[in-house]
Amino acid sequence: MTSETLSIEAPGEVCLVEEKLPDLPDGGFMVATAHSGVSAGTELTYVKGTNPYLGASWDPALGLFLDGAPSVAYPVRGIGYMQVGLVVETRTRAVREGALVAMAYGHRTAYVADPMTDRFVELPDDLDPLLGIYVAHMGPICANGLLHAAHDLHGPAVRDLGDGVRGRRVAVVGAGVVGLLTACFAMYAGAAEVVVVDETPSRLEIAAALGTGTMDAAQDPAVELKRRWRHGPNDRGADVVFQCRGQARALALGLRLLRPQGTLIDLAFYTGGAPEVRLGEEFHHNGLTVRCAQIGRVPRGLAHAWDRERLSHETIALLRRHGPALRRHVVTDLVGFGEAPRLMTELAAGRLQCVQAVLCDEVEDEGG
């Protein structure tokens, strides 16, 4: 059996290649891809040629990028971390034939999995299968942001994902998928108010449709927000800011939105660095904190209680509540798998804009 797999041959060159699948071993299972969500951030860095792994050697032991042979070279295959697969054959009791599972095995039409090495989450029957793209990885990315906010306030005594936002005023910078999901998590967890800040009117409309407040980033919302959110004399602004856009100016804006001694939880990926961040202004004078909430680790001291499985469980709970709205407003493009190369190249070149694009095996069945 073969799989059609997305391959980035060089910057700007994307195609589908046919790959032979390995034989199904005892203890393994095979999935046919039903839905594959596209990350318009991380994945496009490989299409654009800006991903740091393409230009340096990553030393995981030292946690450093070093000179040497790049860790990733073209052609790049197997990118993508939002897959929903139908189990078409199984030789393990770990998963039944016919189950829908959320996984992260890249944009390919089929995959042979090993339960000992491949993480999978069986989707409940009451969940829209398309929204399963968020269960394995993207949802946990956003949930981990809230976990970092909770740890910032309570340290290792965190008991609940909402401990860092409940009853607090929250700003989210960036209305892409990460920002919108993070805002939904904050609302679901009981934030007193959630405001999404972005430069694109159509994305602010989506945030408003999901139930958040909105502000136009192009109009310097810091003054308006700080006049509105008062904590005490000379103490105004957001209790916590989630920075979800990979632009230096977005990070600079997020710092301006914070109250004194507030914390910015950074979920963004700055492939070009952050030259516009001015550390001598609000960061210094207001005594601010920036915490990177990268999905590779949860806050120190919480790994035993907050593993990826629990973050996926929290994602399923969120989707049960906000799933219909997310499906209606966030999933903007359904595309047949054969159109994936065109989609990726047009997104990378800026000729196409979308919030969440999803590759589907049968687009017509999804109403597309």
Secondary structure per residue as TSV (DSSP state, phi and psi in degrees):
chain	resnum	aa	ss	phi	psi
A	1	M	-	360.0	149.3
A	2	T	E	-122.1	166.0
A	3	S	E	-130.3	140.5
A	4	E	E	-85.4	120.8
A	5	T	E	-122.5	135.8
A	6	L	E	-70.2	131.6
A	7	S	E	-130.7	127.0
A	8	I	E	-97.8	105.1
A	9	E	E	-76.8	-33.1
A	10	A	E	-168.2	169.1
A	11	P	T	-53.4	125.5
A	12	G	T	81.1	-0.3
A	13	E	E	-118.3	109.3
A	14	V	E	-127.5	138.0
A	15	C	E	-150.2	174.7
A	16	L	E	-105.6	135.1
A	17	V	E	-122.5	152.4
A	18	E	E	-93.1	125.8
A	19	E	E	-121.1	138.4
A	20	K	E	-79.3	129.2
A	21	L	-	-79.2	147.2
A	22	P	-	-69.2	159.4
A	23	D	-	-61.6	146.2
A	24	L	-	-73.4	116.3
A	25	P	-	-84.5	163.6
A	26	D	T	-59.6	132.9
A	27	G	T	90.8	-4.4
A	28	G	-	-105.0	179.5
A	29	F	E	-150.5	158.1
A	30	M	E	-117.6	137.9
A	31	V	E	-120.5	147.2
A	32	A	E	-104.0	128.1
A	33	T	E	-69.8	127.1
A	34	A	E	-96.1	-42.8
A	35	H	E	-143.3	142.7
A	36	S	E	-140.8	108.4
A	37	G	E	-79.0	142.4
A	38	V	E	-99.8	127.6
A	39	S	-	-88.6	115.4
A	40	A	T	-79.4	6.9
A	41	G	T	-109.3	-83.8
A	42	T	H	-57.1	-46.5
A	43	E	H	-63.2	-37.5
A	44	L	H	-70.8	-18.2
A	45	T	H	-64.5	-27.4
A	46	Y	H	-76.7	-34.8
A	47	V	H	-69.6	-36.9
A	48	K	H	-81.3	-19.2
A	49	G	T	82.9	20.1
A	50	T	-	-104.1	-2.3
A	51	N	-	-67.6	132.8
A	52	P	G	-62.2	-25.6
A	53	Y	G	-65.3	-20.2
A	54	L	G	-79.4	-16.0
A	55	G	T	-121.7	-0.7
A	56	A	S	-150.4	167.0
A	57	S	E	-99.3	122.1
A	58	W	E	-88.9	122.4
A	59	D	E	-101.2	103.6
A	60	P	T	-67.9	-27.3
A	61	A	T	-69.9	-40.9
A	62	L	T	-88.3	-18.7
A	63	G	T	67.4	38.5
A	64	L	E	-133.0	146.4
A	65	F	E	-88.6	127.2
A	66	L	E	-125.6	159.6
A	67	D	S	-63.2	146.0
A	68	G	S	143.1	-170.9
A	69	A	S	-62.2	130.1
A	70	P	-	-56.0	145.5
A	71	S	S	-70.0	-25.7
A	72	V	S	-129.0	135.0
A	73	A	-	-130.4	154.9
A	74	Y	S	-74.1	148.0
A	75	P	S	-74.4	145.1
A	76	V	E	-102.3	121.4
A	77	R	E	-128.5	155.4
A	78	G	-	85.8	10.6
A	79	I	-	-73.4	160.3
A	80	G	-	111.3	135.7
A	81	Y	-	-139.2	27.3
A	82	M	-	-134.0	70.8
A	83	Q	E	-110.8	144.8
A	84	V	E	-122.4	123.1
A	85	G	E	-121.7	147.2
A	86	L	E	-95.2	124.0
A	87	V	E	-72.1	111.9
A	88	V	E	-100.2	-17.7
A	89	E	E	-156.4	139.0
A	90	T	E	-142.1	142.5
A	91	R	S	-127.2	36.5
A	92	T	S	-146.9	149.7
A	93	R	T	-81.4	-3.1
A	94	A	T	-70.1	-24.2
A	95	V	S	-152.0	143.0
A	96	R	-	-93.1	153.4
A	97	E	T	-64.9	138.0
A	98	G	T	93.3	-7.8
A	99	A	-	-74.0	149.6
A	100	L	E	-99.6	129.2
A	101	V	E	-126.8	142.5
A	102	A	E	-91.9	131.1
A	103	M	E	-145.5	-178.6
A	104	A	-	-137.8	80.0
A	105	Y	-	-120.6	11.8
A	106	G	-	90.1	168.7
A	107	H	S	-77.7	95.3
A	108	R	B	-150.4	152.2
A	109	T	S	-80.2	-15.8
A	110	A	E	-154.3	159.2
A	111	Y	E	-156.7	141.0
A	112	V	E	-102.3	121.1
A	113	A	E	-112.3	152.1
A	114	D	-	-118.0	114.7
A	115	P	T	-57.6	-19.5
A	116	M	T	-79.5	-19.9
A	117	T	T	-124.5	-23.6
A	118	D	S	-102.4	123.2
A	119	R	-	-79.1	136.9
A	120	F	-	-144.8	152.6
A	121	V	E	-129.3	117.3
A	122	E	E	-71.5	130.9
A	123	L	-	-82.1	137.5
A	124	P	-	-70.4	156.1
A	125	D	T	-66.2	-24.2
A	126	D	T	-88.8	8.0
A	127	L	S	-105.3	134.6
A	128	D	-	-56.7	119.9
A	129	P	G	-56.9	-33.6
A	130	L	G	-64.0	-37.0
A	131	L	G	-69.9	-10.5
A	132	G	G	-60.3	-16.1
A	133	I	G	-59.4	-22.3
A	134	Y	G	-91.1	-8.9
A	135	V	T	-77.1	-40.2
A	136	A	T	-77.3	-37.7
A	137	H	T	-139.3	-50.7
A	138	M	H	-64.2	-46.0
A	139	G	H	-59.8	-47.7
A	140	P	H	-58.4	-32.2
A	141	I	H	-56.6	-47.9
A	142	C	H	-72.6	-40.9
A	143	A	H	-60.7	-36.3
A	144	N	H	-65.0	-30.8
A	145	G	H	-61.3	-45.7
A	146	L	H	-64.9	-35.8
A	147	L	H	-62.8	-38.7
A	148	H	H	-65.7	-37.8
A	149	A	H	-64.8	-39.1
A	150	A	H	-65.4	-42.3
A	151	H	H	-65.5	-35.4
A	152	D	H	-61.1	-33.2
A	153	L	H	-90.6	-35.8
A	154	H	H	-119.8	-4.9
A	155	G	G	63.4	-146.9
A	156	P	G	-72.0	0.5
A	157	A	G	-85.1	10.4
A	158	V	-	-57.9	130.2
A	159	R	-	-114.5	-24.1
A	160	D	S	-142.1	147.2
A	161	L	G	-59.9	-27.6
A	162	G	G	-87.9	5.8
A	163	D	G	-61.3	-22.3
A	164	G	G	-95.1	-7.3
A	165	V	T	-126.5	-18.5
A	166	R	B	-59.3	125.1
A	167	G	T	74.1	6.4
A	168	R	S	-110.9	163.9
A	169	R	E	-96.2	124.3
A	170	V	E	-122.1	131.9
A	171	A	E	-113.0	138.7
A	172	V	E	-120.4	119.6
A	173	V	E	-96.8	118.7
A	174	G	-	107.1	123.0
A	175	A	-	-112.0	39.1
A	176	G	S	-83.4	-167.8
A	177	V	H	-60.8	-45.0
A	178	V	H	-61.6	-46.2
A	179	G	H	-63.6	-43.0
A	180	L	H	-67.7	-42.8
A	181	L	H	-65.6	-40.2
A	182	T	H	-63.2	-41.0
A	183	A	H	-62.7	-40.3
A	184	C	H	-64.8	-40.9
A	185	F	H	-59.0	-43.4
A	186	A	H	-65.1	-42.0
A	187	M	H	-63.5	-45.5
A	188	Y	H	-61.1	-32.4
A	189	A	T	-85.2	-0.5
A	190	G	T	96.1	24.6
A	191	A	B	-59.0	144.0
A	192	A	S	-63.7	-38.5
A	193	E	E	-158.0	142.7
A	194	V	E	-127.2	125.8
A	195	V	E	-121.0	126.6
A	196	V	E	-99.1	132.1
A	197	V	E	-115.9	127.2
A	198	D	E	-156.6	164.1
A	199	E	S	-93.4	-13.2
A	200	T	-	-101.9	116.4
A	201	P	H	-56.4	-39.6
A	202	S	H	-65.4	-33.3
A	203	R	H	-75.0	-34.5
A	204	L	H	-65.7	-33.3
A	205	E	H	-63.7	-38.4
A	206	I	H	-65.0	-44.0
A	207	A	H	-60.2	-42.5
A	208	A	H	-64.2	-38.4
A	209	A	H	-65.1	-27.6
A	210	L	H	-80.6	-12.3
A	211	G	T	109.9	7.7
A	212	T	-	-92.5	163.9
A	213	G	E	-76.4	162.6
A	214	T	E	-139.3	153.1
A	215	M	E	-145.2	146.3
A	216	D	E	-83.7	117.1
A	217	A	G	-64.2	-24.9
A	218	A	G	-72.3	-12.9
A	219	Q	G	-106.8	24.7
A	220	D	-	45.0	75.5
A	221	P	T	-73.6	-1.4
A	222	A	H	-61.2	-42.8
A	223	V	H	-64.6	-47.5
A	224	E	H	-61.5	-44.8
A	225	L	H	-65.9	-39.6
A	226	K	H	-74.9	-27.2
A	227	R	H	-69.1	-29.4
A	228	R	H	-85.4	-38.4
A	229	W	-	-103.9	94.5
A	230	R	E	-106.9	133.5
A	231	H	E	-110.0	-28.2
A	232	G	E	174.5	-179.4
A	233	P	T	-56.0	129.2
A	234	N	T	57.1	29.7
A	235	D	E	-139.8	91.2
A	236	R	E	-136.6	150.8
A	237	G	S	124.4	-174.0
A	238	A	E	-72.4	140.1
A	239	D	E	-65.0	-40.7
A	240	V	E	-147.0	141.5
A	241	V	E	-118.2	132.1
A	242	F	E	-102.5	115.7
A	243	Q	E	-95.8	112.9
A	244	C	-	-123.8	20.6
A	245	R	-	-128.2	130.7
A	246	G	S	-81.0	49.3
A	247	Q	-	-126.9	137.4
A	248	A	H	-60.1	-37.2
A	249	R	H	-66.3	-27.7
A	250	A	H	-69.9	-39.8
A	251	L	H	-63.9	-43.6
A	252	A	H	-60.0	-41.8
A	253	L	H	-65.8	-42.4
A	254	G	H	-57.5	-38.5
A	255	L	H	-65.8	-35.7
A	256	R	H	-69.4	-25.0
A	257	L	H	-79.6	-18.0
A	258	L	E	-76.6	147.5
A	259	R	E	-72.3	161.5
A	260	P	E	-54.8	137.3
A	261	Q	E	62.7	20.9
A	262	G	E	-78.7	170.8
A	263	T	E	-122.0	134.6
A	264	L	E	-103.3	122.7
A	265	I	E	-95.2	115.6
A	266	D	E	-100.6	114.3
A	267	L	-	-106.5	6.6
A	268	A	-	-88.3	167.2
A	269	F	-	-126.5	109.1
A	270	Y	-	-99.3	86.7
A	271	T	T	-70.1	-20.7
A	272	G	T	-104.3	15.0
A	273	G	-	78.8	-163.0
A	274	A	-	-144.4	62.5
A	275	P	T	-67.7	-18.8
A	276	E	T	-86.5	-5.4
A	277	V	-	-77.7	124.1
A	278	R	-	-109.4	101.4
A	279	L	T	-78.7	-7.7
A	280	G	T	-90.1	-2.0
A	281	E	T	-104.9	-111.9
A	282	E	H	-59.7	-39.4
A	283	F	H	-56.1	-45.9
A	284	H	H	-77.0	-49.2
A	285	H	H	-74.1	-23.3
A	286	N	T	-103.7	3.5
A	287	G	T	59.7	49.8
A	288	L	-	-86.5	166.1
A	289	T	E	-128.4	136.6
A	290	V	E	-116.2	126.6
A	291	R	E	-121.6	126.1
A	292	C	E	-83.8	122.2
A	293	A	-	-106.7	68.1
A	294	Q	-	-83.0	139.3
A	295	I	T	-65.5	-13.0
A	296	G	T	-65.7	-16.2
A	297	R	-	-155.0	147.8
A	298	V	-	-92.6	170.3
A	299	P	S	-56.1	150.3
A	300	R	T	-56.9	130.4
A	301	G	T	91.4	-2.0
A	302	L	-	-112.7	-1.0
A	303	A	T	-61.3	-32.1
A	304	H	T	-69.2	-28.9
A	305	A	T	-105.1	-23.3
A	306	W	S	-122.8	66.9
A	307	D	-	-82.2	177.9
A	308	R	H	-61.7	-31.5
A	309	E	H	-63.9	-41.5
A	310	R	H	-67.8	-37.8
A	311	L	H	-66.2	-34.8
A	312	S	H	-66.7	-39.5
A	313	H	H	-61.0	-42.3
A	314	E	H	-63.3	-35.6
A	315	T	H	-65.2	-43.4
A	316	I	H	-60.5	-41.3
A	317	A	H	-62.2	-41.3
A	318	L	H	-63.5	-44.2
A	319	L	H	-66.6	-31.6
A	320	R	H	-63.6	-30.9
A	321	R	H	-90.6	-44.1
A	322	H	H	-108.3	2.7
A	323	G	H	-54.2	-50.4
A	324	P	H	-57.8	-40.7
A	325	A	H	-68.5	-40.1
A	326	L	H	-63.8	-42.4
A	327	R	H	-62.0	-42.0
A	328	R	H	-72.1	-38.7
A	329	H	H	-108.8	-28.6
A	330	V	T	-94.7	-39.4
A	331	V	E	-78.2	100.9
A	332	T	E	-98.2	-22.9
A	333	D	E	-138.9	124.0
A	334	L	E	-111.0	123.8
A	335	V	E	-131.8	138.0
A	336	G	E	-63.1	149.0
A	337	F	G	-58.6	-33.4
A	338	G	G	-65.1	-18.5
A	339	E	G	-92.1	3.6
A	340	A	H	-57.9	-45.1
A	341	P	H	-59.3	-44.4
A	342	R	H	-61.8	-44.7
A	343	L	H	-58.2	-48.8
A	344	M	H	-65.1	-42.4
A	345	T	H	-68.4	-36.7
A	346	E	H	-72.4	-36.3
A	347	L	H	-64.1	-45.1
A	348	A	H	-65.0	-34.0
A	349	A	H	-83.6	-6.6
A	350	G	T	80.2	10.6
A	351	R	S	-83.1	-11.7
A	352	L	-	-135.7	136.4
A	353	Q	-	-119.2	134.9
A	354	C	-	-151.9	165.4
A	355	V	S	-93.7	-68.8
A	356	Q	E	-124.0	112.7
A	357	A	E	-96.0	142.1
A	358	V	E	-130.4	127.5
A	359	L	E	-83.5	130.3
A	360	C	E	-126.0	150.5
A	361	D	S	-72.6	-34.4
A	362	E	-	-137.8	93.4
A	363	V	G	-62.9	-36.9
A	364	E	G	-60.0	-34.1
A	365	D	G	-68.1	-17.2
A	366	E	G	-96.8	7.2
A	367	G	T	87.5	9.4
A	368	G	-	-94.5	360.0
